[in-house]
Amino acid sequence: MAAQRRRGLVLSRAALVFLAALVALVALAGAPARGDELPTPQRSPDEVHRTIREVLRRREFRRESPTVVERARRWVRDQLSRLLASLFRGDRGTVLAWIILGGLLTVVIVLSARFARSITPDAGRAIAVSVAPRRSAGEWRAEADAHERAGEWKLALRARYRSLVADLASRGLVDEVPGRTAGEYRAEVAETVPRVASEFAGATELFERAWYGNRPTGADDAAHFRDLEQTVLTGTRA
């Protein structure tokens, strides 16, 4: 028995020694190497907190506070919401709310009507309307002659077509309105004086091909246009 007890003590001491050695090895393995140690902070905690506060004071991190107008508008909206919510509670509240809303609407209508009647135009002040003077057929024809002498055949053809329209307008055959197209004048001439519709359509085609179609034109087209113009004016003479 004594030998067995002595042997058990030896085994227990050996186990304790082994366990202590194992713990020491684990501690040495888990300890960081000297080269892996964290660097020493270059700034103190107070400096870090101060830097963070300075960054958070920047404008992009600042929450915009509502203006006085926005606060007043929000307050009025909240008060109206509370008022309507309290008025529409129950049957009596609903009737009272409709009466109040009807009264407010009536007041708004009456005030608007009075304000509208109070605004009257000043009879002593005349309204100035600027109307561009309409050029006569003779003025357009003189411009066409000047362009032909300068060799500006496209501009000359345009001015000569305008002179023809002005002549027909002075005779009451077409309405010379700014912005009307050549096609509209052609349709109106065909309706009012169909006997010269073909010649006027030919003159219109010469003008459109040169002005809108950007086709080359010259003295031959100008002479042809003058012949068609003369036929139209002769056929519409009273």
C-alpha positions in Angstrom: 0.0 0.0 0.0 2.8 2.4 0.8 4.5 1.7 -2.5 1.3 2.3 -4.4 0.7 5.6 -2.5 4.3 6.7 -3.3 3.9 5.8 -6.9 0.6 7.9 -7.1 2.3 10.9 -5.6 5.1 10.7 -8.2 2.5 10.5 -11.0 0.6 13.5 -9.6 3.8 15.6 -9.4 4.7 14.6 -12.9 1.2 15.6 -14.2 1.5 19.0 -12.5 4.9 19.6 -14.0 3.6 18.7 -17.4 0.5 20.9 -17.0 2.7 23.8 -15.9 5.0 23.3 -18.9 2.0 23.2 -21.3 0.6 26.4 -19.9 3.9 28.1 -20.3 4.2 27.0 -23.9 0.6 28.3 -24.7 1.4 31.6 -23.1 4.6 32.0 -25.0 2.9 31.1 -28.3 0.0 33.6 -27.7 2.3 36.5 -26.7 2.8 38.9 -29.6 6.3 39.3 -31.1 8.2 42.4 -30.4 7.9 43.5 -34.0 4.0 43.0 -33.9 3.4 45.4 -31.1 0.9 48.2 -31.7 2.6 51.6 -32.4 2.5 54.2 -29.7 -0.3 56.9 -30.4 1.1 60.1 -31.8 -1.8 62.2 -30.4 -3.3 62.3 -27.0 -7.0 61.4 -26.4 -7.8 65.1 -25.9 -6.4 66.0 -29.3 -8.4 63.2 -30.9 -11.6 64.4 -29.3 -10.9 68.0 -30.3 -10.3 67.0 -33.9 -13.6 65.0 -34.0 -15.5 68.0 -32.6 -14.0 70.3 -35.2 -15.0 67.9 -38.0 -18.5 67.6 -36.8 -18.9 71.4 -36.6 -18.5 71.6 -40.4 -21.4 72.8 -42.5 -22.1 69.5 -44.2 -22.6 67.8 -40.8 -24.7 70.7 -39.5 -28.5 70.3 -39.4 -30.3 73.3 -40.9 -32.7 74.9 -38.5 -36.1 75.9 -39.9 -36.6 79.6 -40.6 -39.1 81.8 -38.9 -41.5 81.6 -41.8 -41.3 77.8 -41.9 -41.9 77.6 -38.2 -45.0 79.9 -38.4 -46.3 77.9 -41.4 -45.8 74.6 -39.5 -47.5 76.1 -36.4 -50.6 77.3 -38.4 -50.8 73.9 -40.2 -50.7 72.1 -36.9 -53.3 74.3 -35.3 -55.7 73.9 -38.3 -55.2 70.2 -38.2 -56.0 70.1 -34.5 -59.0 72.4 -35.0 -60.5 70.3 -37.8 -59.8 67.1 -36.0 -61.6 68.4 -32.9 -64.5 69.8 -34.9 -65.2 66.7 -36.9 -65.5 64.5 -33.9 -69.1 63.3 -33.5 -72.2 64.3 -35.4 -72.5 67.8 -33.7 -68.9 68.5 -34.4 -69.3 67.6 -38.1 -72.3 70.0 -38.5 -70.4 72.7 -36.7 -67.3 72.2 -38.8 -69.3 72.5 -42.0 -70.9 75.7 -40.8 -67.6 77.2 -40.0 -66.1 76.2 -43.3 -69.1 77.6 -45.2 -68.8 80.9 -43.3 -65.1 81.1 -44.2 -65.8 80.3 -47.8 -68.5 83.0 -47.9 -66.1 85.6 -46.4 -63.4 84.8 -49.0 -65.9 85.1 -51.9 -67.3 88.4 -50.6 -63.8 89.9 -50.2 -62.7 88.7 -53.6 -65.8 90.2 -55.2 -65.2 93.6 -53.5 -61.6 93.6 -54.4 -62.4 92.8 -58.1 -64.9 95.7 -58.2 -62.4 98.1 -56.7 -60.0 97.5 -59.5 -61.2 99.7 -62.4 -59.2 100.7 -65.4 -58.0 104.3 -65.6 -60.0 105.9 -68.4 -57.5 108.7 -68.7 -54.7 106.4 -69.7 -54.8 105.1 -73.2 -53.4 101.7 -74.0 -50.5 102.0 -76.3 -50.5 99.3 -79.0 -47.7 99.3 -81.4 -48.6 98.2 -84.9 -46.0 97.8 -87.5 -46.9 99.8 -90.6 -47.8 97.7 -93.6 -45.6 98.3 -96.6 -47.3 99.2 -99.9 -47.0 97.2 -103.1 -45.0 100.1 -104.6 -42.4 99.9 -101.8 -42.0 96.2 -102.2 -41.6 96.6 -105.9 -39.0 99.2 -105.5 -37.1 96.9 -103.2 -37.3 94.1 -105.7 -35.9 96.3 -108.4 -33.0 97.3 -106.1 -32.2 93.7 -105.3 -32.3 92.8 -109.0 -29.8 95.5 -109.8 -27.5 94.2 -107.1 -27.8 90.6 -108.4 -29.7 89.4 -105.2 -32.2 87.4 -107.2 -33.6 85.4 -104.3 -34.3 88.6 -102.2 -35.7 90.2 -105.3 -38.1 87.4 -105.9 -39.3 87.5 -102.3 -39.9 91.3 -102.5 -41.8 90.9 -105.8 -44.0 88.2 -104.4 -44.8 90.5 -101.4 -45.7 93.3 -103.8 -48.1 91.0 -105.6 -49.8 90.0 -102.3 -50.0 93.7 -101.3 -51.6 94.6 -104.6 -54.3 91.8 -104.2 -54.9 92.9 -100.5 -55.4 96.5 -101.6 -58.1 95.3 -104.0 -59.8 93.3 -101.2 -59.1 89.9 -102.7 -56.9 88.5 -100.0 -56.3 89.3 -96.3 -52.7 90.3 -95.8 -52.0 88.9 -92.3 -48.5 88.6 -90.8 -47.5 85.0 -90.5 -49.7 83.6 -93.3 -48.1 81.1 -95.6 -47.8 81.3 -99.4 -50.0 78.2 -99.6 -52.8 80.0 -97.7 -52.6 82.9 -100.1 -52.7 80.5 -103.0 -55.9 78.8 -101.6 -57.5 82.2 -101.0 -56.9 83.4 -104.5 -58.2 80.2 -106.0 -61.4 80.8 -104.0 -61.9 84.6 -104.6 -60.6 84.9 -108.2 -60.4 81.5 -109.7 -59.7 82.9 -113.2 -56.1 83.8 -112.2 -55.6 81.0 -109.8 -53.2 79.2 -112.2 -51.0 82.2 -112.8 -50.9 83.1 -109.1 -50.0 79.4 -108.3 -47.2 79.6 -110.8 -45.8 82.8 -109.2 -46.1 81.2 -105.8 -44.2 78.1 -106.9 -41.3 80.3 -108.3 -41.1 82.1 -104.9 -41.3 78.9 -102.8 -38.7 77.0 -104.9 -36.2 79.9 -104.6 -36.9 81.0 -101.0 -37.8 77.8 -99.2 -36.4 75.2 -101.6 -33.1 77.1 -101.8 -32.9 76.5 -105.5 -30.8 78.8 -107.7 -32.7 81.6 -109.4 -31.8 84.4 -111.7 -32.9 86.8 -114.4 -35.0 84.2 -116.3 -37.1 83.4 -113.2 -37.5 87.1 -112.4 -38.8 87.8 -115.9 -41.2 84.8 -115.8 -42.5 86.0 -112.4 -43.1 89.5 -113.8 -45.1 88.0 -116.7 -47.3 86.0 -114.3 -47.6 89.0 -112.0 -48.9 91.1 -114.9 -51.4 88.5 -115.9 -52.8 88.2 -112.3 -53.0 92.0 -111.9 -54.7 92.4 -115.3 -57.2 89.6 -114.5 -58.2 91.1 -111.2 -58.5 94.7 -112.3 -62.0 96.0 -111.6 
